[in-house]
Amino acid sequence: MTQRLHLVFGGELIDPTKNAFKDVDDIHIVGMFPDYATAYDAWKSEAQKTVDNAHMRYFIAHIHRLRDEETAASSTEELGD
């Protein structure tokens, strides 16, 4: 069975219209999850806690895509560019 690992993390952004963190050392690592559904639930819970702060953002990273050696690499966006 293939694992589809997902990492949920977030923090305060410099500008709410961009994806650059204000302080990388202060990124909140919520955790690693075995499927998208549980990662989404964790993401939603954390995002709702910070809904009043427009600079706070949480993300779901599809770690399983990094491990899939069968699939050709895709271009990725650098955070903050």
C-alpha positions in Angstrom: 0.0 0.0 0.0 1.4 3.4 -1.0 1.6 6.0 1.7 0.4 9.5 0.8 2.2 11.6 3.5 1.1 15.2 4.1 2.8 17.8 6.2 0.8 20.6 7.8 2.6 23.7 8.8 2.1 27.4 9.1 3.1 30.8 10.4 3.0 34.5 10.1 3.6 35.9 6.6 5.4 39.2 5.8 2.6 40.1 3.4 -0.8 38.3 3.3 -0.7 38.4 -0.5 2.6 36.4 -0.7 3.9 33.1 0.8 7.0 34.4 2.5 7.2 33.8 6.3 8.0 36.6 8.6 10.2 34.4 10.8 11.2 31.0 9.5 12.4 30.0 13.0 8.8 30.5 14.2 7.1 28.2 11.7 4.5 26.0 13.5 4.8 22.4 12.4 1.4 20.8 13.1 2.4 17.3 12.0 2.8 14.6 9.4 -0.4 12.8 8.4 -1.0 9.5 6.5 -3.6 10.9 4.1 -5.1 14.1 2.8 -8.3 13.9 4.8 -6.6 13.9 8.2 -4.1 16.5 7.0 -7.0 18.7 5.8 -8.8 18.3 9.2 -5.6 19.4 11.0 -5.1 22.3 8.6 -8.6 23.5 9.0 -8.4 23.3 12.8 -5.2 25.4 12.9 -6.5 27.8 10.3 -9.7 28.4 12.2 -7.7 29.3 15.4 -6.0 32.1 13.6 -8.8 33.4 11.4 -8.6 36.9 12.9 -5.0 37.3 11.9 -4.8 38.0 8.1 -1.0 37.4 8.2 -1.3 33.8 9.5 -1.4 31.0 7.0 -1.3 27.2 7.2 -0.4 24.9 4.3 -0.6 21.3 3.4 2.6 19.9 1.7 2.2 16.7 -0.3 5.3 14.9 0.9 4.4 11.8 -1.0 5.0 13.7 -4.2 8.6 14.2 -3.2 9.1 10.5 -2.6 7.5 9.3 -5.8 10.5 8.3 -7.9 8.3 6.9 -10.7 6.9 10.3 -11.5 8.9 12.9 -13.4 9.8 15.9 -11.2 7.5 18.9 -11.6 8.5 22.5 -11.3 7.8 24.0 -7.9 7.4 27.6 -6.7 9.9 28.9 -4.2 8.1 30.4 -1.3 8.4 34.1 -1.3 9.2 34.6 -5.0 
